[in-house]
Amino acid sequence: MADTHNFLPLMLDLSGRKIVIFGGGAVGERKAELFCGCAETFVISLEFSPRLQELQASGQVRLFQLDLLSATDLTLKELISGAFIVIPATSIFELNQKIAGIARESDILINQVDALGSVVIPSVIKRGDLMIGISTLGHSPAVSKYTRRQIERVITPAYSDMIRLQDELRNYLKNNVAEQRKRKDLLWKVLESETVWKGFSESYEKAEERAYAIISGYLGNSSQ
């Protein structure tokens, strides 16, 4: 029976999780930079890029020097023990397949760089608390990159400020507007206001001032 994949995009809390990356080159470096801010990240290789060494010096990753070509299956199994995700990212396809097979036998999630594993890491756009993941499941990295560029033109850094403002306004409205539907309508009025969005180009305070003016105008009219 042919392998089937049913992927679902999820946001995972990786706090305290162990991520093991095999390969100290450019690909391993990129994976380490992605994970080191949210998980315990280990990189195993005979040699490491300068950037990976910098990450270790700053305490963001842990490097383990090992000749993977001569490592036994038992050694590899011990290295991935307790891992949440294993990433075989060496330059040798057969070695990556071997590591993936050992991880699979241990029921550990696998992100493969030269095949489709059980975990696909999307291209990520982050604007404060807003995160957008883009993936073509490995079928077209070019389309993924193109899509990212298109979205980045629309999702500007101001979105981070709007999220902060919306959170602030939600708390304010809970204390000042009894009806949930009215609170929702007011939040949408602010969200769709061009003057508020333009205010962010000056400062957060300017946008905040305009947002509260919208709310005050509504509350003033509704009390009459």
C-alpha positions as a Markdown table, in Angstrom:
| # | Residue | x | y | z |
|---|---|---|---|---|
| 1 | Met | 0.0 | 0.0 | 0.0 |
| 2 | Ala | 1.3 | 3.4 | -0.9 |
| 3 | Asp | 2.2 | 5.8 | 1.9 |
| 4 | Thr | -0.5 | 8.4 | 2.5 |
| 5 | His | -0.1 | 11.7 | 4.3 |
| 6 | Asn | -2.8 | 13.7 | 6.0 |
| 7 | Phe | -1.2 | 16.9 | 7.2 |
| 8 | Leu | -2.9 | 19.5 | 9.4 |
| 9 | Pro | -1.4 | 22.9 | 10.2 |
| 10 | Leu | -1.0 | 23.3 | 14.0 |
| 11 | Met | 0.6 | 25.7 | 16.4 |
| 12 | Leu | 2.6 | 23.7 | 18.9 |
| 13 | Asp | 4.1 | 24.7 | 22.3 |
| 14 | Leu | 7.6 | 23.4 | 22.1 |
| 15 | Ser | 8.6 | 24.7 | 25.6 |
| 16 | Gly | 10.9 | 22.1 | 27.1 |
| 17 | Arg | 10.8 | 19.8 | 24.1 |
| 18 | Lys | 13.9 | 18.3 | 22.7 |
| 19 | Ile | 14.8 | 18.8 | 19.0 |
| 20 | Val | 17.7 | 16.9 | 17.5 |
| 21 | Ile | 19.3 | 18.0 | 14.3 |
| 22 | Phe | 21.9 | 15.9 | 12.4 |
| 23 | Gly | 24.2 | 18.0 | 10.2 |
| 24 | Gly | 26.2 | 21.1 | 11.0 |
| 25 | Gly | 26.0 | 22.8 | 7.6 |
| 26 | Ala | 23.8 | 25.4 | 6.1 |
| 27 | Val | 20.6 | 23.4 | 6.4 |
| 28 | Gly | 21.2 | 22.3 | 10.0 |
| 29 | Glu | 22.1 | 25.9 | 10.8 |
| 30 | Arg | 18.8 | 27.1 | 9.4 |
| 31 | Lys | 16.8 | 24.5 | 11.3 |
| 32 | Ala | 18.7 | 25.3 | 14.5 |
| 33 | Glu | 17.9 | 29.0 | 14.2 |
| 34 | Leu | 14.3 | 28.2 | 13.7 |
| 35 | Phe | 13.9 | 26.0 | 16.8 |
| 36 | Cys | 16.5 | 27.4 | 19.3 |
| 37 | Gly | 14.2 | 30.2 | 20.4 |
| 38 | Cys | 11.4 | 27.8 | 21.5 |
| 39 | Ala | 12.8 | 24.4 | 22.2 |
| 40 | Glu | 15.9 | 22.6 | 23.6 |
| 41 | Thr | 17.9 | 22.3 | 20.4 |
| 42 | Phe | 20.8 | 19.8 | 19.9 |
| 43 | Val | 22.9 | 19.6 | 16.7 |
| 44 | Ile | 25.1 | 16.6 | 16.0 |
| 45 | Ser | 27.8 | 16.6 | 13.4 |
| 46 | Leu | 31.6 | 16.2 | 12.9 |
| 47 | Glu | 31.9 | 19.8 | 11.9 |
| 48 | Phe | 29.8 | 22.9 | 12.5 |
| 49 | Ser | 29.2 | 26.2 | 10.7 |
| 50 | Pro | 30.5 | 29.4 | 12.3 |
| 51 | Arg | 26.9 | 30.5 | 13.0 |
| 52 | Leu | 26.2 | 27.2 | 14.9 |
| 53 | Gln | 29.2 | 27.8 | 17.0 |
| 54 | Glu | 28.0 | 31.3 | 17.8 |
| 55 | Leu | 24.6 | 29.9 | 18.8 |
| 56 | Gln | 26.3 | 27.4 | 21.2 |
| 57 | Ala | 28.5 | 30.2 | 22.7 |
| 58 | Ser | 25.4 | 32.2 | 23.4 |
| 59 | Gly | 23.7 | 29.1 | 25.0 |
| 60 | Gln | 21.0 | 28.8 | 22.4 |
| 61 | Val | 21.9 | 25.4 | 21.1 |
| 62 | Arg | 24.1 | 22.4 | 22.2 |
| 63 | Leu | 26.5 | 20.9 | 19.8 |
| 64 | Phe | 27.8 | 17.3 | 19.9 |
| 65 | Gln | 30.7 | 16.4 | 17.7 |
| 66 | Leu | 30.4 | 13.0 | 16.2 |
| 67 | Asp | 31.4 | 11.2 | 13.0 |
| 68 | Leu | 27.9 | 10.1 | 12.0 |
| 69 | Leu | 29.2 | 7.8 | 9.2 |
| 70 | Ser | 30.8 | 5.6 | 11.8 |
| 71 | Ala | 28.1 | 5.9 | 14.5 |
| 72 | Thr | 26.3 | 2.7 | 15.3 |
| 73 | Asp | 22.5 | 2.3 | 15.2 |
| 74 | Leu | 22.6 | 2.0 | 19.0 |
| 75 | Thr | 24.5 | 5.3 | 19.4 |
| 76 | Leu | 22.1 | 7.1 | 17.1 |
| 77 | Lys | 19.1 | 5.7 | 19.0 |
| 78 | Glu | 20.6 | 6.9 | 22.3 |
| 79 | Leu | 21.2 | 10.4 | 20.8 |
| 80 | Ile | 17.5 | 10.8 | 19.8 |
| 81 | Ser | 16.1 | 9.3 | 23.0 |
| 82 | Gly | 13.5 | 11.7 | 24.4 |
| 83 | Ala | 13.4 | 13.8 | 21.3 |
| 84 | Phe | 10.1 | 15.3 | 20.1 |
| 85 | Ile | 11.3 | 16.0 | 16.5 |
| 86 | Val | 14.4 | 14.6 | 14.7 |
| 87 | Ile | 15.8 | 16.4 | 11.7 |
| 88 | Pro | 18.3 | 14.4 | 9.5 |
| 89 | Ala | 19.9 | 17.3 | 7.6 |
| 90 | Thr | 23.3 | 15.9 | 6.5 |
| 91 | Ser | 24.5 | 16.1 | 2.9 |
| 92 | Ile | 24.3 | 12.3 | 2.5 |
| 93 | Phe | 20.9 | 11.0 | 1.5 |
| 94 | Glu | 21.5 | 7.5 | 2.7 |
| 95 | Leu | 22.6 | 8.7 | 6.1 |
| 96 | Asn | 19.5 | 10.8 | 6.4 |
| 97 | Gln | 17.3 | 7.9 | 5.5 |
| 98 | Lys | 19.1 | 5.7 | 8.1 |
| 99 | Ile | 18.5 | 8.3 | 10.9 |
| 100 | Ala | 14.9 | 8.8 | 9.8 |
| 101 | Gly | 14.3 | 5.0 | 10.0 |
| 102 | Ile | 15.7 | 4.8 | 13.6 |
| 103 | Ala | 13.6 | 7.7 | 14.6 |
| 104 | Arg | 10.5 | 6.2 | 13.0 |
| 105 | Glu | 11.1 | 2.9 | 15.0 |
| 106 | Ser | 11.2 | 5.0 | 18.2 |
| 107 | Asp | 7.9 | 6.7 | 17.2 |
| 108 | Ile | 9.6 | 10.1 | 17.0 |
| 109 | Leu | 8.3 | 12.8 | 14.6 |
| 110 | Ile | 10.7 | 13.4 | 11.7 |
| 111 | Asn | 11.3 | 16.5 | 9.6 |
| 112 | Gln | 13.2 | 15.4 | 6.5 |
| 113 | Val | 15.0 | 17.8 | 4.2 |
| 114 | Asp | 15.3 | 15.5 | 1.2 |
| 115 | Ala | 12.0 | 13.6 | 1.5 |
| 116 | Leu | 8.5 | 14.1 | 3.0 |
| 117 | Gly | 8.6 | 13.2 | 6.7 |
| 118 | Ser | 5.9 | 13.2 | 9.4 |
| 119 | Val | 6.5 | 16.9 | 10.1 |
| 120 | Val | 6.6 | 19.7 | 7.5 |
| 121 | Ile | 8.1 | 22.9 | 8.6 |
| 122 | Pro | 6.5 | 25.8 | 6.7 |
| 123 | Ser | 7.9 | 29.1 | 5.7 |
| 124 | Val | 6.9 | 31.4 | 8.6 |
| 125 | Ile | 5.8 | 35.1 | 8.6 |
| 126 | Lys | 5.8 | 36.5 | 12.1 |
| 127 | Arg | 4.4 | 39.9 | 13.0 |
| 128 | Gly | 4.4 | 40.0 | 16.8 |
| 129 | Asp | 1.7 | 37.5 | 17.9 |
| 130 | Leu | 0.5 | 37.0 | 14.3 |
| 131 | Met | 2.1 | 33.9 | 12.7 |
| 132 | Ile | 1.4 | 32.6 | 9.2 |
| 133 | Gly | 2.8 | 29.4 | 7.9 |
| 134 | Ile | 3.1 | 28.6 | 4.2 |
| 135 | Ser | 3.8 | 25.2 | 2.7 |
| 136 | Thr | 3.4 | 23.3 | -0.6 |
| 137 | Leu | 4.4 | 20.0 | 1.2 |
| 138 | Gly | 7.7 | 20.1 | -0.6 |
| 139 | His | 6.2 | 20.2 | -4.1 |
| 140 | Ser | 7.3 | 23.7 | -5.0 |
| 141 | Pro | 9.6 | 25.7 | -2.8 |
| 142 | Ala | 9.4 | 28.4 | -5.5 |
| 143 | Val | 5.7 | 28.8 | -5.0 |
| 144 | Ser | 6.1 | 28.8 | -1.3 |
| 145 | Lys | 8.7 | 31.6 | -1.5 |
| 146 | Tyr | 6.5 | 33.6 | -4.0 |
| 147 | Thr | 3.5 | 33.3 | -1.8 |
| 148 | Arg | 5.5 | 34.5 | 1.2 |
| 149 | Arg | 6.6 | 37.6 | -0.7 |
| 150 | Gln | 3.0 | 38.3 | -1.8 |
| 151 | Ile | 1.7 | 38.0 | 1.8 |
| 152 | Glu | 4.5 | 40.1 | 3.2 |
| 153 | Arg | 3.4 | 43.0 | 1.0 |
| 154 | Val | 0.0 | 43.0 | 2.7 |
| 155 | Ile | 0.8 | 41.8 | 6.3 |
| 156 | Thr | 3.0 | 44.7 | 7.3 |
| 157 | Pro | 4.6 | 45.2 | 10.8 |
| 158 | Ala | 1.6 | 47.4 | 11.6 |
| 159 | Tyr | -0.4 | 44.2 | 12.1 |
| 160 | Ser | 1.6 | 43.5 | 15.3 |
| 161 | Asp | 0.5 | 46.9 | 16.6 |
| 162 | Met | -3.1 | 46.3 | 15.7 |
| 163 | Ile | -3.1 | 43.0 | 17.6 |
| 164 | Arg | -1.8 | 44.9 | 20.6 |
| 165 | Leu | -4.4 | 47.6 | 20.2 |
| 166 | Gln | -7.3 | 45.1 | 19.7 |
| 167 | Asp | -6.3 | 43.3 | 22.9 |
| 168 | Glu | -6.2 | 46.5 | 24.8 |
| 169 | Leu | -9.6 | 47.6 | 23.5 |
| 170 | Arg | -11.2 | 44.2 | 24.2 |
| 171 | Asn | -10.3 | 44.6 | 27.9 |
| 172 | Tyr | -11.6 | 48.2 | 27.9 |
| 173 | Leu | -14.9 | 47.3 | 26.2 |
| 174 | Lys | -15.6 | 44.4 | 28.6 |
| 175 | Asn | -15.7 | 47.0 | 31.4 |
| 176 | Asn | -17.7 | 49.6 | 29.5 |
| 177 | Val | -20.0 | 47.9 | 27.0 |
| 178 | Ala | -22.4 | 45.3 | 28.3 |
| 179 | Glu | -23.5 | 43.7 | 25.0 |
| 180 | Gln | -21.0 | 41.3 | 23.4 |
| 181 | Arg | -22.4 | 42.0 | 19.9 |
| 182 | Lys | -21.7 | 45.8 | 20.3 |
| 183 | Arg | -18.2 | 45.1 | 21.6 |
| 184 | Lys | -17.6 | 43.0 | 18.5 |
| 185 | Asp | -19.0 | 45.7 | 16.2 |
| 186 | Leu | -16.7 | 48.3 | 17.8 |
| 187 | Leu | -13.6 | 46.2 | 17.5 |
| 188 | Trp | -14.4 | 45.7 | 13.8 |
| 189 | Lys | -15.0 | 49.5 | 13.3 |
| 190 | Val | -11.5 | 50.1 | 14.6 |
| 191 | Leu | -10.0 | 47.2 | 12.6 |
| 192 | Glu | -11.5 | 48.5 | 9.4 |
| 193 | Ser | -10.7 | 52.2 | 10.1 |
| 194 | Glu | -8.1 | 53.6 | 7.6 |
| 195 | Thr | -7.4 | 56.4 | 10.0 |
| 196 | Val | -6.3 | 54.0 | 12.7 |
| 197 | Trp | -4.1 | 52.0 | 10.4 |
| 198 | Lys | -2.5 | 55.2 | 9.1 |
| 199 | Gly | -2.0 | 56.3 | 12.7 |
| 200 | Phe | 0.5 | 53.4 | 13.2 |
| 201 | Ser | 2.8 | 55.0 | 10.7 |
| 202 | Glu | 3.1 | 57.9 | 13.1 |
| 203 | Ser | 3.1 | 56.1 | 16.4 |
| 204 | Tyr | 1.2 | 53.5 | 18.3 |
| 205 | Glu | -0.2 | 56.3 | 20.5 |
| 206 | Lys | -1.6 | 58.2 | 17.5 |
| 207 | Ala | -3.5 | 55.0 | 16.3 |
| 208 | Glu | -4.6 | 54.4 | 19.9 |
| 209 | Glu | -6.0 | 57.9 | 20.2 |
| 210 | Arg | -8.0 | 57.5 | 17.0 |
| 211 | Ala | -9.4 | 54.2 | 18.1 |
| 212 | Tyr | -10.6 | 55.5 | 21.4 |
| 213 | Ala | -12.2 | 58.5 | 19.5 |
| 214 | Ile | -14.2 | 56.0 | 17.4 |
| 215 | Ile | -15.4 | 54.2 | 20.6 |
| 216 | Ser | -16.1 | 57.4 | 22.5 |
| 217 | Gly | -18.1 | 58.7 | 19.6 |
| 218 | Tyr | -20.2 | 55.5 | 19.6 |
| 219 | Leu | -20.7 | 55.5 | 23.4 |
| 220 | Gly | -21.6 | 59.1 | 23.3 |
| 221 | Asn | -24.3 | 58.6 | 20.6 |
| 222 | Ser | -25.7 | 55.5 | 22.3 |
| 223 | Ser | -26.2 | 57.3 | 25.6 |
| 224 | Gln | -28.3 | 60.1 | 24.0 |
